[in-house]
Amino acid sequence: MRPTLPIRLISFGYLHLCDGPPPPADRVEDVRDRLRDPAAARHILDLDGLNPRVQDVVLNTPGARELIANLTDYANLPAGPRAIAIGCAGGRHRAAGLTEILARALRDRGRQVDVEHLHVHLPRVLKTQHP
């Protein structure tokens, strides 16, 4: 049986949480250590993950395609999740880009998707370390 309820996808930045918990979700993906920060690419530095150029850089980061495939399969399990949250350092590039790519993949499979970007509109953060 295929999930029929809409799935909620949330992107966020850990550095904007002020040591608070990530948004509530059935699965929270922390990509800070999993995927290289695309903000180092100067040509996308001032863009965000809603921009197709940023999404292309994120998708071509080693490990990103596998993560999207895994999350897409997980989201389509019969008793699949209602919400998936993806977080990176600032929430502008990796998290927002991956969330948009995942939303597109799920919609291509016929899923209804609601997307919320918590921090994509905030200025770039420079601190990238986490505990």
Secondary structure, 3 states (H helix, E strand, C coil): CCCCCCEEEEEEEHHHCCCCCCCCCCEEEECCCCCCCHHHCHHHCCCCCCCHHHHHHHHCCCCHHHHHHHHHHHHCCCCCCCEEEEEECCCCCHHHHHHHHHHHHHHHCCCCEEEEECCCCCCCCCCCCCC
